[in-house]
């Protein structure tokens, strides 16, 4: 059983100007609270004080699309209220850009990235970063997998920027993950449960898929049930995985929670997993593997 995350990346990067000074801003939408009410990251943050109005586009409209800073939380995230549109989501295709990671250097947006930074099975819009392990699959490959009698099912987890933030706490228990919205549907619950009962292996594609399945199992005595909500599960060694038997994942950033998750998966019962993963990374560096979003993958069995 192959389990994939079908979240779709939205054009979450917006550019605008201060309505008074004309200073430039870059906005990254993070989470929707309600229509036209979003949590966001803004650069330069020092200029985005409460009450600052950012004009995103005038276009042919009499009323420009604007974002007004309503709140600033302790971590520096801004709460933005949008005006000039019924719903900013309807404007993103025209105003927004695909939020490529900062390590992908582009001189302006490359047209191909709109499709390349998207899995071929992307369906549910809401991520601000791609579930990158899924980028390795083509329609042809998925058909070949099904042709071998392997079932494929989907979960949804909308990837937020918090997933990639480094751990800065001296003790891992002091690190708090940002919450991300997910959904586990009835069809997937039934398919995975039947596969587990039949002794088949559950192969998760990506750490986001692992986090959905293990979050639900952790709340439901090791079993899956239909669930929709948020998770901030932080998996690090030692951790007992209850659903996932194998993991396909990309190579991750140093000090990231994702690197800790794969270390836990490589050896759920102890510290050998960290040593094993670090040796794998050393080999990848020696052999000049490509890392991160458009990079190579590893399969942990």
C-alpha positions, 0 to 999 in steps of 0.5 A: 500500500502506497500512501501519498499526500495530495495537497496542492501548493498555492501561489502563496507569495505576494508582492506589494507596496506600502500605501503611504511610502511605496516601500516594497513588501514580500508576503508569504501566506501561511494559514487561512483563519477565515476568508480574507483573514490570514496569518502571514510572514512579511519581509521586511518585518520591521516596516510591517507595523500594525495598521500598515496597508500594503497595495498588492495590485491596482490593475483595472480595478477601481478598488485595489486589492490590499492587505492590512496588518491587524496583529503581530504575534510573539514569533513575528507572524502578521495577521492580515486582513484583505480588502478589494476582493471577496476572497484573496484565494480567488486572486492568487493565480493572478497576483501570487507566485509559487513560493519556491524555497530560498535555496532555489535561485531564480531571476524572477519566477520560472513558468515551468515551476508552477507545474514542476513544484507540484505533484502530479496527483495534487488535488486539495489546495492549501500548501505553501511548500510542496510535499517534495517526496511526491515530486518523484512520481509521474503518472506513468510510474503510478500506473506501473505501480498499480499494474503490479497490484500495489494499491495507492491511497491519499491523505492531505496535509497542507505543508506550512513553513514551520515544517522546515524551521530548524530546532533551536531548543537545547532540549528536543522536548522544548521545541514546538512544531507549528500546527498544520491542517490535515484530513484522513478520509474514510476510503484511505482509512479502510484501505490501510486498515485492510492492508495492515490486517492482511499483513501488507506493508504500508509505504508512506511517501514523505514525512507529511504522510507519516505525520498524518498517519502517526498523528491519528494512530497516536490519538486512537490507540494505534488505529486509524479513523476518519479525522480532520483537524490540525497536528503539531506532532514532533517525531524524534528518536526514540519513537514507536511507529504504529502504521508506517512500515517503509518511508520514501523521503528526500534528503533534508536540511541539517537541524531540521525536525524532518531529519530527526523524524527519519532518524527515528524511523531508521531505528525506532527503538534507539540511537542507531538511527541517527548514526545510520542516517548521518552515514547515509548523508555523508555518502550522499555528500561524497557522491554529490547527490542533489538535496532538498526539493528537486533533489534525490530521495532515499527509501527506508525499509 
